[in-house]
């Protein structure tokens, strides 16, 4: 992470090498819609292979209607919380903030491919220790590889296969949020040294915003934008430039 002053405005430019800037392609959006059909059971795919691994029971719950204040996810923490190691092709979910959940809420997150096949499952519980209502953190408790049923040790998980993916967020009886992205691979030109790198592509490319810390207009105005270096070279050799 780097920060600089431009014209008296504090600029936070998050240099996130693993985060791709190709934009949310229409195929990614289609994947999200298709997965939504599978989740709610409105597609013929729901009657077939749901991708649920052995030992994980039943189909996933669908979307519920709320009179007011449905549960959700803070989008900026979603963009921050999906982190990726480009040299290793490893994914991690961390410090994702949700809204309008009960203090004792618990649920899970499913990573799916665009064909609906389930890949990974993160179990979470609400952590309200450092947040104020209606905000809370999703505290990740465990990660399971749904292809094998194996519980994964550590928070970083191998996800190297290029393609379109969807992260679906669940309560025990409700599917309340989806986030689409894709993974791409880039190989180096050096035949004597493997320089393969993997990147996440998606909404990081088109999103930026201004904010005051703690919503206090007496604080410095901050502009936040996500950048990345999609290349096989070293990130430290890149000098960010903003025009």
C-alpha positions in Angstrom: 0.0 0.0 0.0 1.3 3.4 -0.9 -0.1 6.9 -0.1 0.8 10.3 -1.6 -0.6 13.8 -1.7 -2.0 15.1 -4.9 -3.2 18.8 -5.0 -3.7 18.7 -1.3 -5.8 15.6 -1.3 -4.6 12.5 0.4 -4.6 9.7 -2.0 -4.5 6.1 -1.0 -3.5 4.0 -4.0 -3.6 0.3 -3.0 -1.1 -1.5 -5.1 -2.5 -4.9 -5.2 -0.5 -7.1 -7.6 -2.9 -10.0 -7.6 -6.0 -7.9 -8.3 -6.7 -7.7 -12.0 -8.1 -4.8 -13.9 -9.8 -6.4 -16.8 -13.3 -5.3 -15.6 -16.3 -7.4 -14.9 -16.9 -9.1 -18.3 -20.4 -10.0 -19.4 -19.5 -13.6 -19.0 -18.8 -13.1 -15.4 -22.1 -11.5 -14.9 -23.8 -14.3 -16.7 -22.0 -16.7 -14.4 -23.5 -14.9 -11.4 -26.9 -15.2 -12.9 -26.5 -18.8 -13.7 -25.2 -19.6 -10.2 -28.2 -17.6 -8.8 -30.5 -20.0 -10.7 -28.7 -23.0 -9.2 -29.0 -21.6 -5.7 -32.7 -20.8 -5.9 -33.5 -23.9 -7.8 -35.1 -22.0 -10.7 -32.8 -23.7 -13.3 -32.7 -27.3 -14.5 -29.1 -27.3 -13.2 -30.4 -27.3 -9.7 -31.9 -30.7 -10.2 -28.7 -32.1 -11.5 -25.1 -31.7 -10.2 -25.2 -29.0 -7.5 -21.5 -29.5 -6.8 -22.2 -30.4 -3.1 -19.4 -32.6 -1.9 -19.7 -35.8 0.1 -20.5 -35.0 3.7 -22.1 -31.6 2.9 -25.8 -32.1 3.0 -28.5 -30.8 0.8 -29.0 -28.0 -1.7 -28.1 -24.4 -0.8 -30.8 -22.0 0.5 -32.2 -19.3 -1.8 -32.8 -15.6 -1.5 -35.3 -14.3 1.0 -37.4 -11.2 1.0 -37.1 -8.7 3.9 -39.5 -6.0 4.9 -36.5 -3.8 5.6 -32.7 -3.9 6.3 -31.7 -7.2 4.6 -28.2 -8.5 5.4 -25.5 -7.5 3.0 -21.7 -7.0 2.6 -19.7 -3.8 2.5 -18.4 -3.6 -1.1 -15.1 -1.9 -0.3 -14.3 -4.6 2.3 -15.2 -7.2 -0.3 -12.6 -5.7 -2.7 -10.0 -5.5 0.1 -10.9 -8.9 1.6 -10.5 -11.0 -1.5 -6.7 -11.2 -1.6 -4.5 -13.2 -3.9 -0.8 -14.2 -4.1 0.1 -13.9 -7.8 3.3 -16.0 -7.5 1.6 -18.9 -5.8 -2.0 -18.7 -7.1 -3.4 -18.7 -3.5 -6.6 -17.1 -2.4 -7.6 -15.7 1.0 -10.8 -14.1 2.5 -10.0 -11.7 5.3 -11.7 -8.8 7.1 -14.9 -8.8 5.1 -17.5 -6.6 6.8 -21.2 -7.4 6.7 -24.3 -5.5 7.7 -27.6 -6.2 9.5 -26.7 -9.6 10.9 -27.6 -10.9 14.4 -24.8 -10.8 17.0 -24.8 -14.6 17.1 -25.2 -15.1 13.4 -23.1 -17.8 11.6 -23.0 -19.0 8.0 -20.7 -19.9 5.2 -19.3 -18.7 1.9 -19.2 -21.0 -1.2 -16.7 -20.5 -4.1 -18.2 -21.7 -7.4 -17.0 -22.0 -10.9 -19.2 -20.6 -13.7 -20.7 -24.1 -14.4 -22.0 -24.1 -10.8 -19.5 -26.6 -9.5 -18.6 -25.9 -5.9 -14.9 -25.6 -5.1 -14.4 -24.2 -1.5 -16.4 -23.5 1.6 -15.5 -21.0 4.3 -17.5 -21.2 7.6 -17.8 -17.9 9.5 -19.2 -16.4 12.6 -20.0 -12.8 13.4 -17.4 -10.8 15.2 -18.7 -7.6 16.7 -15.8 -6.8 19.0 -14.3 -3.9 16.9 -17.4 -2.8 15.0 -20.6 -1.0 15.7 -24.1 -1.9 14.6 -25.2 -2.4 11.9 -21.7 -3.4 10.9 -19.9 -6.6 11.9 -16.9 -8.7 10.7 -17.2 -12.2 9.2 -14.7 -14.2 11.3 -13.5 -17.1 9.2 -13.5 -20.3 11.3 -12.4 -23.0 8.7 -12.0 -23.7 5.0 -13.1 -27.0 3.3 -12.1 -28.2 -0.2 -15.5 -29.3 -1.5 -13.9 -31.3 -4.2 -12.2 -33.7 -1.7 -14.0 -32.9 1.6 -10.7 -32.0 3.2 -10.4 -29.3 5.8 -7.5 -27.0 4.8 -5.0 -25.8 7.3 -4.1 -22.1 7.2 -6.0 -19.3 5.5 -4.4 -19.4 2.0 -5.9 -21.8 -0.5 -4.7 -22.9 -3.9 -7.0 -21.6 -6.6 -5.1 -21.6 -9.9 -7.4 -22.8 -12.6 -8.2 -19.9 -14.9 -11.9 -19.1 -15.4 -14.9 -17.3 -13.9 -15.9 -17.7 -10.3 -18.6 -16.6 -7.9 -18.4 -16.2 -4.1 -21.9 -16.8 -2.6 -22.6 -15.7 1.0 -25.1 -17.7 3.1 -26.9 -17.8 6.4 -28.3 -21.2 7.3 -31.6 -20.3 5.7 -30.7 -17.6 3.2 -28.4 -16.7 0.3 -27.8 -13.0 0.8 -24.8 -11.8 -1.3 -22.8 -12.8 -4.4 -19.4 -11.5 -5.7 -18.1 -12.4 -9.2 -14.5 -12.4 -10.4 -12.2 -14.3 -12.7 -8.7 -15.8 -12.5 -6.2 -15.5 -15.3 -2.7 -16.8 -15.8 0.3 -15.2 -17.4 3.5 -17.0 -18.3 7.0 -15.5 -18.6 9.2 -15.6 -21.7 12.2 -17.1 -19.9 12.5 -20.8 -20.9 15.0 -21.4 -18.1 13.0 -19.9 -15.3 9.3 -20.4 -14.5 7.6 -17.0 -14.1 4.0 -18.1 -14.1 1.7 -15.7 -12.3 -2.0 -15.8 -11.6 -4.3 -12.7 -11.2 -7.9 -11.9 -10.1 -9.9 -9.9 -12.6 -13.1 -8.0 -11.7 -14.7 -5.0 -10.1 -11.3 -3.7 -8.7 -10.7 -2.1 -12.1 -13.8 0.2 -12.2 -14.3 1.2 -8.6 -12.9 4.1 -6.6 -14.4 6.5 -4.0 -13.9 9.5 -1.7 -14.4 9.3 2.0 -13.8 10.9 5.4 -12.5 8.7 8.2 -15.3 7.9 10.6 -17.6 10.0 8.4 -16.1 13.1 10.0 -15.8 16.0 7.5 -13.2 17.5 9.7 -10.9 14.7 8.6 -8.8 14.7 5.5 -10.6 13.8 2.3 -9.4 10.4 1.0 -9.6 9.0 -2.5 -9.3 5.2 -2.6 -8.6 3.3 -5.8 -7.4 -0.2 -6.5 -4.4 -0.7 -8.9 -2.4 -3.7 -9.9 0.6 -4.7 -12.1 -0.5 -7.5 -14.4 2.9 -8.7 -15.5 5.5 -11.4 -14.8 8.1 -9.0 -13.6 8.7 -7.8 -10.0 6.2 -5.5 -8.6 8.8 -3.4 -6.8 10.2 -2.4 -10.2 6.9 -0.6 -11.0 6.4 3.1 -10.2 2.7 3.9 -10.0 1.5 7.0 -11.9 -1.8 8.7 -11.5 -3.0 11.3 -14.0 
